[in-house]
Amino acid sequence: MEMSLDCFRLGLLSFVPFLGLPLAVRSLRYFLRVHCAQADLWNPARGYWLWGGCLTVLGLLISQLVPIALVILGLAANYLRNNP
């Protein structure tokens, strides 16, 4: 149950730029550990575990999309500056 809550907390923190990437990896590791360990057992913190996994994936996607968008915007601005 504690790992489920840690997965949720780290999933929330995965949205923090730069700091969130290693926390997201740790959260995914917790998510997979809980998934393998719970089998058919009842987990009272299952909702936190599922939301933690979803938030982690979203945090990773955002962490990857923001730098890509900044590079594209920088290239577009450079192109527009050099080709009026």
SVG drawing of the C-alpha trace seen along z (x, -y; Angstrom):
<svg xmlns="http://www.w3.org/2000/svg" viewBox="-9 -40 28 54">
<polyline fill="none" stroke="black" stroke-width="0.4" points="0.0,0.0 2.9,-2.3 4.3,-1.8 1.0,-2.7 1.0,-6.0 4.6,-6.7 3.8,-6.0 1.0,-8.6 3.3,-11.2 6.1,-10.6 3.6,-10.7 2.5,-14.2 6.1,-15.3 6.9,-14.0 5.3,-17.2 8.1,-19.3 10.5,-20.3 13.9,-18.7 13.5,-17.3 10.5,-15.2 12.2,-12.9 14.1,-10.8 11.1,-10.9 8.9,-9.6 11.3,-6.7 11.2,-5.8 7.4,-6.1 7.2,-3.7 9.4,-1.3 7.0,-1.4 4.0,-1.0 5.5,2.2 6.5,3.6 3.0,3.1 1.5,4.6 3.7,7.7 3.2,8.0 -0.5,7.6 -1.6,10.5 -5.1,11.2 -4.7,9.5 -6.9,6.6 -5.0,3.2 -6.9,0.5 -4.7,-2.2 -5.5,-0.8 -6.9,-4.2 -3.8,-6.0 -1.7,-3.4 -3.6,-3.7 -3.6,-7.5 0.1,-7.5 0.8,-5.4 -1.4,-7.7 0.2,-10.9 3.7,-9.4 3.0,-8.7 1.6,-12.2 4.5,-13.7 6.9,-11.8 5.1,-12.9 5.0,-16.5 8.7,-16.3 9.5,-15.1 7.1,-17.4 8.2,-20.7 11.9,-20.5 10.8,-19.4 8.3,-22.3 11.0,-24.8 13.4,-23.5 10.8,-23.7 9.9,-27.3 13.6,-28.2 14.1,-26.9 11.0,-28.6 12.1,-31.9 15.6,-31.5 14.1,-30.8 11.8,-33.8 14.6,-36.1 16.9,-35.0 14.2,-34.8 12.1,-38.0"/>
</svg>
